[in-house]
Amino acid sequence: MSKPKSLDELFAGRHFDREVIILCVRWFLRYKFSLRDMVQMMTERGLSLAHATILR
């Protein structure tokens, strides 16, 4: 069994801040938004991303 990764290792090399990624995942899972809805919400908050970015 492999050793659990630290938060720094999990988010290493990501384009967006850890907080933004966690927020998108939380909203996507909790409120059943579509990926395109998430893109629109992030655009309203000043972030430019594609729905495929959240999917990854």
Backbone hydrogen bonds, N-H to C=O, Kabsch-Sander energy under -0.5 kcal/mol:
donor,donor_aa,acceptor,acceptor_aa,energy
10,L,6,S,-2.1
11,F,7,L,-1.8
12,A,9,E,-0.6
14,R,11,F,-1.5
21,I,17,D,-1.9
22,I,18,R,-2.5
23,L,19,E,-2.2
24,C,20,V,-2.4
25,V,21,I,-2.3
26,R,22,I,-2.7
27,W,23,L,-2.6
28,F,24,C,-2.6
29,L,25,V,-2.4
30,R,26,R,-2.6
31,Y,27,W,-2.3
32,K,28,F,-0.7
33,F,27,W,-0.6
38,M,34,S,-2.0
39,V,35,L,-2.0
40,Q,36,R,-2.1
41,M,37,D,-2.3
42,M,38,M,-2.4
43,T,39,V,-2.3
44,E,40,Q,-1.9
45,R,41,M,-0.7
46,G,43,T,-1.8
47,L,42,M,-2.8
49,L,47,L,-0.6
53,T,50,A,-1.2
54,I,50,A,-1.0
55,L,51,H,-1.8
56,R,52,A,-1.8
